[in-house]
Amino acid sequence: MQNRLKTYLIGLLILTANLGYGQPKIDPKEIQGKMQWFADAKLGIFIHAGIYSVNGVGESWSFHNKRISFPDYMKQLDGFTLKNYDPALWADLIQESGAGYAVITTKHHDGVAMYDTKLNNQSILKSSPAKQDMIRPFFEELRKRNIRCGAYFSLIDWSHTDYPGFLKDSVRYKIEQDYERWNKFRKFMQGQIGEILTQFNPDLWWFDGDWEQSAERWESEKIRSMILTRNPEAIINGRLQGYGDYSTPEQNFPVTRPAYQWWELCMTINDSWGFQPSDTNFKTPYEVITIFADVVSNGGNLLLDFGPKEDGSIPEESVKVLKELGAWNKKHHEAIFNTVPGLPAGHFYGPSTLSKDSTCLYLFLAGNPQKEVTIRGLSSDIENISVPGSDSSVKWKIVGKISWSAVPGLVYIEPPVNDFDKYLTVLKVKLKSPLRLYRGEGGL
């Protein structure tokens, strides 16, 4: 990559906020190489599968916050069937969406394992009618399609008798008064991590629940070492009290960049992580696509979540969104995948990306405007402007350029009114040389 582009990107990656998940303790230089596939993937699919889908209640939090009793919550094990679970169909849909990786719950805060754990009986294999491991066949299907496999794992296990917390207004014991009991739980928790490592060897680990204890109490550094000893190329999210590789802001788009060089916005298709039939507030394909464009433009990934039903089927609304997103991604593939963040604020009013050789600039036209759009401070000469996935060429002109001044003029681009995308139109600006931007105050 050109030195001037490197300088620009380094400035763009200034770390300004940590969003509550601990300052990173890992030097980005140490993990630069293995993070490349993640940076290129742009899109992941998140899957919250669990017994909470039986009654359509909140995953784990519903009993923690006393919206349902713990015994009634756990009775949902009796209704968890997976009778229509088709991991190949799931993998096909994820591939169609354009995602490069998928993350599935291996165990949520409720302690119910979605795989064949040998460390207790609290799994869907031993305690539900499903009598099957969800994780192994799903990972096998993903890997057939060259999609990376991610394992969600909750450090918290509220239903384990040796975990110190259960309901939000009560505790079983205080760690400082019974460290032997805490060590007993910690051995169990780390044992399950070891099982998942051995059985599935995930490409990505998505931890959750780290806020309840410190890095020292979790032994976060030890957990990281366990994983990387087994698989040095594994990627770990930032919810390990600073011992992860990237940040994971949740649901809300960050206004300032997270405290990690790499980041991922995890967001639900409706308002709920797991399946809740009462939640009909599904995002439209347009909303998801525009959010995705904003994320990519800002150098992040989108981890888009759906919650399957207890029988293993996927809600129709989620399927529609994933298919529409996939069709848009296929058409605009070159503008999204294997790109880097585009123009800094002030140069263009909308999301943008840049090819890695910095010779193609991609502009995302929010709202599909009917009037001209403008690029400011573009010092590179334009070769042509077109619409990706189309034969359409686009007219443009330079306004306000003074021949004897180094300050570039304004680029006015006519929108392709006869070739608008139904969701979000993209323009490809082919440059005659690598991107150069004017960042001055104007004048002579």
C-alpha positions as CSV (number, residue, x, y, z in Angstrom):
1,M,0.0,0.0,0.0
2,Q,1.3,3.5,-0.7
3,N,3.0,5.3,2.1
4,R,0.6,8.3,1.9
5,L,-2.4,5.9,2.2
6,K,-0.8,4.3,5.2
7,T,-0.3,7.6,6.9
8,Y,-4.0,8.4,6.3
9,L,-5.2,5.1,7.6
10,I,-3.1,5.2,10.8
11,G,-4.7,8.6,11.5
12,L,-8.1,7.1,10.9
13,L,-7.5,4.3,13.4
14,I,-6.8,6.5,16.4
15,L,-8.2,4.8,19.4
16,T,-10.5,7.0,21.4
17,A,-13.1,5.0,23.4
18,N,-13.2,1.6,25.1
19,L,-17.0,1.2,25.4
20,G,-16.7,-0.6,28.7
21,Y,-14.9,-3.7,27.8
22,G,-11.4,-2.9,29.2
23,Q,-8.4,-1.4,27.6
24,P,-6.6,-3.8,25.3
25,K,-3.6,-5.5,26.8
26,I,-2.5,-7.1,23.5
27,D,-0.1,-5.2,21.2
28,P,-1.9,-4.9,17.8
29,K,1.5,-5.6,16.0
30,E,1.6,-9.1,17.5
31,I,-1.7,-10.1,15.9
32,Q,-1.7,-8.0,12.7
33,G,-1.2,-11.0,10.4
34,K,-3.9,-13.3,11.8
35,M,-6.5,-10.5,11.9
36,Q,-6.4,-10.0,8.1
37,W,-9.2,-12.5,7.3
38,F,-11.4,-10.8,9.9
39,A,-10.7,-7.4,8.5
40,D,-11.5,-8.6,5.0
41,A,-14.6,-10.5,6.0
42,K,-16.7,-7.4,6.9
43,L,-19.8,-9.5,7.7
44,G,-20.5,-12.2,10.2
45,I,-23.7,-13.9,11.3
46,F,-24.5,-14.3,15.0
47,I,-26.9,-17.1,16.2
48,H,-28.4,-17.2,19.6
49,A,-29.7,-20.7,19.9
50,G,-31.0,-21.9,23.3
51,I,-33.8,-23.2,25.4
52,Y,-35.1,-19.7,25.9
53,S,-36.7,-20.0,22.4
54,V,-39.3,-22.5,23.8
55,N,-41.3,-19.9,25.7
56,G,-39.8,-17.0,23.7
57,V,-38.3,-15.4,26.8
58,G,-35.1,-13.4,27.1
59,E,-32.0,-15.5,27.1
60,S,-30.8,-16.1,30.7
61,W,-31.6,-12.5,31.8
62,S,-35.3,-13.4,32.1
63,F,-34.7,-15.5,35.2
64,H,-31.8,-13.3,36.4
65,N,-34.2,-10.3,36.5
66,K,-37.1,-12.4,37.9
67,R,-39.4,-12.2,34.9
68,I,-39.7,-15.9,35.1
69,S,-38.7,-18.2,37.9
70,F,-35.5,-20.2,37.5
71,P,-37.3,-23.6,37.7
72,D,-39.8,-22.5,35.0
73,Y,-37.0,-21.2,32.8
74,M,-35.1,-24.5,33.1
75,K,-38.3,-26.5,32.3
76,Q,-37.9,-25.2,28.8
77,L,-35.4,-28.0,28.3
78,D,-38.4,-30.3,28.0
79,G,-39.6,-28.4,24.9
80,F,-36.4,-28.0,23.0
81,T,-36.6,-30.4,20.1
82,L,-34.5,-29.2,17.1
83,K,-36.8,-31.5,15.0
84,N,-36.4,-29.2,12.0
85,Y,-32.7,-28.3,12.5
86,D,-30.9,-28.4,9.2
87,P,-27.3,-27.1,9.6
88,A,-26.7,-27.3,5.8
89,L,-29.6,-25.0,5.2
90,W,-28.3,-22.6,7.8
91,A,-24.9,-22.7,6.2
92,D,-26.4,-22.1,2.8
93,L,-28.2,-19.0,4.0
94,I,-25.2,-17.6,5.7
95,Q,-23.1,-18.1,2.5
96,E,-25.9,-16.4,0.5
97,S,-25.8,-13.4,2.9
98,G,-22.1,-12.9,1.9
99,A,-20.8,-13.4,5.5
100,G,-17.3,-14.7,6.0
101,Y,-17.9,-16.1,9.4
102,A,-20.6,-17.2,11.8
103,V,-20.8,-17.2,15.6
104,I,-23.1,-19.5,17.5
105,T,-23.9,-19.9,21.2
106,T,-22.1,-22.9,22.8
107,K,-23.3,-21.9,26.2
108,H,-25.2,-18.8,27.4
109,H,-25.3,-17.4,31.0
110,D,-28.0,-20.0,31.8
111,G,-25.3,-22.7,31.7
112,V,-27.1,-25.0,29.2
113,A,-24.5,-26.4,26.8
114,M,-25.5,-26.7,23.1
115,Y,-22.8,-29.4,22.6
116,D,-21.8,-32.6,24.3
117,T,-20.1,-31.5,27.5
118,K,-18.8,-34.2,29.7
119,L,-18.5,-32.0,32.8
120,N,-22.1,-32.0,33.8
121,N,-25.6,-33.1,32.6
122,Q,-26.8,-29.6,31.7
123,S,-26.8,-29.9,28.0
124,I,-29.4,-30.3,25.2
125,L,-28.0,-33.8,24.5
126,K,-28.6,-35.1,28.0
127,S,-31.5,-33.1,29.2
128,S,-33.7,-32.2,26.2
129,P,-35.7,-34.1,23.5
130,A,-33.2,-32.7,20.9
131,K,-30.6,-35.3,22.0
132,Q,-28.1,-33.8,19.6
133,D,-25.0,-31.6,19.4
134,M,-25.9,-28.4,17.5
135,I,-22.3,-27.2,17.1
136,R,-20.4,-30.0,15.4
137,P,-22.7,-30.4,12.4
138,F,-23.0,-26.7,11.9
139,F,-19.3,-26.1,12.0
140,E,-18.8,-29.0,9.5
141,E,-21.2,-27.4,7.1
142,L,-19.6,-23.9,7.5
143,R,-16.2,-25.3,6.8
144,K,-17.4,-27.0,3.6
145,R,-18.2,-23.5,2.4
146,N,-15.0,-21.9,3.6
147,I,-16.8,-19.9,6.2
148,R,-15.0,-19.3,9.5
149,C,-16.4,-20.8,12.6
150,G,-17.0,-18.8,15.8
151,A,-17.9,-20.0,19.3
152,Y,-19.9,-17.8,21.7
153,F,-19.1,-18.8,25.3
154,S,-20.3,-17.3,28.5
155,L,-17.8,-17.0,31.3
156,I,-20.7,-16.5,33.6
157,D,-22.7,-19.6,34.5
158,W,-25.5,-18.4,36.7
159,S,-27.0,-21.9,37.2
160,H,-23.8,-23.6,38.3
161,T,-23.8,-24.2,42.0
162,D,-20.3,-23.0,42.4
163,Y,-20.7,-19.7,40.6
164,P,-21.0,-16.9,43.2
165,G,-23.9,-15.0,41.6
166,F,-27.4,-16.2,40.7
167,L,-30.1,-13.5,41.0
168,K,-29.2,-9.9,40.8
169,D,-30.2,-9.2,44.5
170,S,-28.6,-12.3,46.0
171,V,-25.3,-14.2,46.1
172,R,-24.4,-17.8,46.9
173,Y,-21.0,-16.8,48.5
174,K,-18.3,-14.1,48.3
175,I,-15.2,-15.2,46.4
176,E,-12.8,-13.6,48.9
177,Q,-14.4,-15.7,51.7
178,D,-14.4,-19.0,49.8
179,Y,-11.7,-19.0,47.1
180,E,-11.6,-22.8,47.1
181,R,-15.2,-22.8,45.8
182,W,-14.3,-20.2,43.2
183,N,-11.4,-22.3,42.0
184,K,-13.7,-25.2,41.7
185,F,-16.0,-23.2,39.4
186,R,-13.0,-21.8,37.5
187,K,-11.7,-25.3,36.8
188,F,-15.1,-26.3,35.5
189,M,-15.4,-23.2,33.2
190,Q,-11.9,-23.6,31.8
191,G,-12.6,-27.3,31.4
192,Q,-15.5,-26.5,29.1
193,I,-13.3,-24.1,27.1
194,G,-10.9,-27.0,26.7
195,E,-13.7,-29.3,25.5
196,I,-14.8,-26.7,22.8
197,L,-11.1,-26.3,21.8
198,T,-10.6,-30.0,21.4
199,Q,-14.0,-30.9,19.8
200,F,-14.4,-27.9,17.5
201,N,-11.2,-25.8,17.3
202,P,-13.1,-22.5,16.6
203,D,-11.5,-19.9,14.3
204,L,-13.0,-17.2,16.6
205,W,-13.9,-17.1,20.3
206,W,-16.7,-14.7,21.3
207,F,-16.6,-14.4,25.1
208,D,-19.4,-12.8,27.1
209,G,-20.0,-11.9,30.8
210,D,-16.5,-10.7,31.7
211,W,-17.9,-7.7,33.5
212,E,-18.7,-9.7,36.6
213,Q,-15.1,-10.5,37.5
214,S,-11.6,-9.1,37.0
215,A,-9.1,-10.5,34.5
216,E,-7.2,-11.9,37.5
217,R,-10.2,-13.8,38.8
218,W,-11.2,-15.1,35.4
219,E,-7.5,-15.9,34.7
220,S,-8.0,-14.2,31.3
221,E,-4.4,-14.4,30.4
222,K,-4.4,-18.2,31.1
223,I,-7.6,-18.6,29.0
224,R,-6.0,-16.8,26.1
225,S,-2.9,-18.9,26.4
226,M,-5.0,-22.1,26.4
227,I,-6.7,-21.1,23.2
228,L,-3.6,-19.9,21.3
229,T,-1.5,-23.0,22.3
230,R,-4.1,-25.2,20.6
231,N,-4.7,-22.8,17.7
232,P,-2.2,-19.8,17.3
233,E,-4.4,-18.4,14.5
234,A,-7.6,-18.2,16.6
235,I,-9.1,-14.7,17.1
236,I,-10.6,-13.7,20.5
237,N,-13.1,-10.9,21.0
238,G,-12.5,-8.1,23.5
239,R,-14.8,-9.4,26.3
240,L,-12.0,-11.1,28.2
241,Q,-11.1,-8.1,30.4
242,G,-8.6,-6.7,27.9
243,Y,-7.1,-10.0,26.7
244,G,-8.9,-10.1,23.3
245,D,-8.0,-9.0,19.8
246,Y,-10.9,-6.8,18.8
247,S,-13.8,-4.7,20.3
248,T,-17.5,-5.6,20.1
249,P,-19.8,-2.6,20.7
250,E,-23.4,-3.9,21.1
251,Q,-26.5,-2.8,19.3
252,N,-25.7,0.9,19.1
253,F,-23.4,2.3,16.4
254,P,-20.3,3.8,18.0
255,V,-19.9,7.6,17.5
256,T,-16.2,7.3,18.2
257,R,-14.0,4.3,17.4
258,P,-13.6,1.6,20.0
259,A,-10.3,1.1,21.9
260,Y,-9.1,-1.7,19.7
261,Q,-7.7,-1.4,16.2
262,W,-10.3,-3.9,14.9
263,W,-13.9,-3.8,15.9
264,E,-17.3,-5.4,15.2
265,L,-20.8,-4.1,15.8
266,C,-23.0,-6.9,17.1
267,M,-26.6,-6.2,16.3
268,T,-29.9,-8.1,16.2
269,I,-32.2,-8.2,13.1
270,N,-35.2,-7.3,15.4
271,D,-34.8,-6.2,19.1
272,S,-34.0,-9.6,20.6
273,W,-31.0,-11.9,20.5
274,G,-33.0,-15.1,20.9
275,F,-36.3,-16.1,19.3
276,Q,-39.2,-14.1,20.8
277,P,-42.4,-14.3,18.8
278,S,-43.7,-11.2,20.5
279,D,-40.9,-9.2,19.0
280,T,-42.0,-8.1,15.6
281,N,-39.8,-5.0,15.3
282,F,-37.6,-6.4,12.5
283,K,-35.2,-4.1,10.8
284,T,-35.9,-3.7,7.1
285,P,-33.3,-4.8,4.5
286,Y,-32.7,-1.1,3.8
287,E,-31.9,-0.4,7.4
288,V,-29.6,-3.3,7.7
289,I,-27.8,-2.5,4.4
290,T,-27.3,1.2,5.4
291,I,-26.0,0.2,8.8
292,F,-23.6,-2.3,7.2
293,A,-22.3,0.4,4.8
294,D,-21.7,2.7,7.7
295,V,-19.8,0.0,9.7
296,V,-17.6,-0.9,6.7
297,S,-16.9,2.7,5.9
298,N,-15.7,3.2,9.5
299,G,-13.3,0.2,9.3
300,G,-15.5,-2.3,11.3
301,N,-17.4,-5.5,10.8
302,L,-21.1,-6.2,11.3
303,L,-22.1,-9.3,13.3
304,L,-25.8,-9.6,12.5
305,D,-27.9,-11.8,14.8
306,F,-30.9,-14.0,14.4
307,G,-32.6,-16.3,16.9
308,P,-33.8,-19.7,15.7
309,K,-36.9,-21.3,17.0
310,E,-36.8,-24.3,19.4
311,D,-37.4,-26.7,16.4
312,G,-34.3,-25.3,14.7
313,S,-36.1,-23.4,12.0
314,I,-35.2,-19.7,11.2
315,P,-38.0,-17.0,11.3
316,E,-39.1,-16.0,7.9
317,E,-38.4,-12.3,8.6
318,S,-34.8,-13.1,9.3
319,V,-34.4,-15.2,6.2
320,K,-35.8,-12.3,4.1
321,V,-33.3,-9.8,5.5
322,L,-30.3,-12.2,5.1
323,K,-31.3,-13.0,1.5
324,E,-31.8,-9.3,0.5
325,L,-28.6,-8.3,2.2
326,G,-26.9,-11.2,0.3
327,A,-28.3,-10.0,-3.1
328,W,-27.0,-6.4,-2.4
329,N,-23.6,-7.7,-1.3
330,K,-23.3,-9.8,-4.4
331,K,-24.0,-6.9,-6.7
332,H,-21.6,-4.5,-4.8
333,H,-19.0,-7.1,-3.7
334,E,-16.0,-5.1,-4.9
335,A,-17.1,-2.0,-2.9
336,I,-17.3,-3.9,0.4
337,F,-15.1,-6.9,0.8
338,N,-11.3,-6.6,0.8
339,T,-11.6,-2.8,1.1
340,V,-10.3,-0.3,3.6
341,P,-12.1,2.7,5.1
342,G,-12.8,5.5,2.7
343,L,-12.8,9.2,2.9
344,P,-12.5,11.0,6.3
345,A,-15.3,13.3,7.4
346,G,-15.8,16.4,5.3
347,H,-14.8,15.0,2.0
348,F,-18.1,13.2,1.2
349,Y,-21.4,13.2,3.0
350,G,-22.0,9.5,3.2
351,P,-20.2,6.2,3.7
352,S,-17.3,5.3,1.5
353,T,-14.6,2.7,1.0
354,L,-11.3,2.4,-0.8
355,S,-9.6,-0.4,-2.7
356,K,-6.5,-1.7,-1.1
357,D,-4.3,-0.3,-3.9
358,S,-6.0,3.1,-3.2
359,T,-7.0,3.6,-6.9
360,C,-10.8,3.0,-6.6
361,L,-13.0,5.0,-4.3
362,Y,-16.5,3.7,-3.6
363,L,-19.3,6.1,-2.6
364,F,-22.5,4.9,-1.0
365,L,-25.4,7.2,-1.9
366,A,-27.5,7.4,1.3
367,G,-31.2,7.9,0.3
368,N,-30.4,7.6,-3.4
369,P,-30.4,11.4,-4.0
370,Q,-31.9,12.9,-7.1
371,K,-29.4,15.8,-7.2
372,E,-25.7,15.9,-7.6
373,V,-23.4,14.6,-4.9
374,T,-20.0,16.2,-4.1
375,I,-16.4,15.1,-3.3
376,R,-14.3,17.7,-1.6
377,G,-10.5,17.9,-1.5
378,L,-9.8,15.2,-4.0
379,S,-6.3,15.9,-5.5
380,S,-6.1,12.7,-7.6
381,D,-7.4,12.9,-11.2
382,I,-10.5,10.8,-12.0
383,E,-10.3,8.3,-14.8
384,N,-14.0,7.5,-14.9
385,I,-17.1,6.9,-12.6
386,S,-19.4,4.0,-12.9
387,V,-22.0,1.9,-11.1
388,P,-20.6,-1.5,-9.8
389,G,-22.5,-4.5,-11.2
390,S,-23.7,-2.4,-14.1
391,D,-22.6,-1.0,-17.5
392,S,-23.7,2.5,-16.5
393,S,-21.2,5.3,-16.7
394,V,-21.8,8.4,-14.6
395,K,-21.2,12.1,-15.6
396,W,-19.1,14.3,-13.4
397,K,-17.4,17.8,-13.5
398,I,-14.9,19.8,-11.6
399,V,-16.2,23.1,-10.2
400,G,-14.1,26.0,-8.7
401,K,-10.6,24.8,-9.6
402,I,-8.1,27.6,-10.0
403,S,-5.3,26.8,-12.4
404,W,-2.5,28.4,-10.3
405,S,-3.6,27.0,-7.0
406,A,-2.8,23.6,-5.4
407,V,-6.3,23.5,-3.9
408,P,-8.5,21.0,-5.8
409,G,-11.9,21.9,-7.1
410,L,-15.2,20.3,-6.1
411,V,-16.2,17.2,-7.9
412,Y,-19.9,17.2,-8.7
413,I,-21.3,13.8,-9.7
414,E,-24.7,13.3,-11.4
415,P,-26.6,10.4,-9.7
416,P,-27.4,7.5,-12.0
417,V,-31.2,8.1,-11.9
418,N,-31.9,5.3,-14.4
419,D,-29.8,2.8,-12.5
420,F,-30.6,3.3,-8.8
421,D,-30.3,0.3,-6.5
422,K,-33.6,-0.4,-4.7
423,Y,-31.8,-0.1,-1.4
424,L,-28.5,1.8,-1.6
425,T,-26.7,2.8,-4.8
426,V,-22.9,2.7,-5.0
427,L,-20.6,4.7,-7.3
428,K,-17.1,3.5,-8.3
429,V,-14.7,6.4,-8.8
430,K,-11.7,5.1,-10.7
431,L,-8.6,7.2,-10.1
432,K,-5.6,7.7,-12.4
433,S,-3.2,7.4,-9.5
434,P,-3.4,6.4,-5.8
435,L,-5.7,8.5,-3.6
436,R,-4.4,11.9,-2.6
437,L,-6.4,14.3,-0.5
438,Y,-6.1,18.0,0.2
439,R,-6.5,18.6,4.0
440,G,-5.7,22.3,4.1
441,E,-7.7,25.4,4.9
442,G,-8.1,26.6,1.3
443,G,-6.9,29.9,0.0
444,L,-3.8,30.4,-2.1
